[in-house]
Amino acid sequence: MEKYETHLQGDFDELLAWLHEEFEDPAAESRSDYSFDNFRCAMLVYEKYSFWSKGNISLTILLVESERGLFVSAVSSGGDVVIKRYQKRLLKQAVKIIEAYKRYG
């Protein structure tokens, strides 16, 4: 399991769109949204099938907006030891998008 977390400033909906655009390829996606007063939260789960391990690799992204700004947590999991590098690759994609948004968003 690999994890990346960061705090940043920006627009919740815009970052969500950046992430969704990058990860709309995976076979399965699930999303959950919650908001209360000045707090918003979205959890996205993307899955890809791995032919090497004959199982799914998933990427879960939690995006939170509060009066302090945005917080993102991305966790990749699934498969076995053989496909650890594919978990890292999936997470690396998320990190690339989040870091690009921090610079240009």
GIDA-V897733 format. One line per field, one symbol per residue. phi: phi as a letter, one per 20 degrees, with the letter a starting at -180 (. if undefined). Layout:
BEGIN
phi = ???
END
This chain:
BEGIN
phi = .cbccbdbdqdgfffgfgffffdffggcccbccbbbledcbcddcdccedffdlbedccdcddccbfeodcccccdbomcggdgffffffffgffgfffffgedf
END
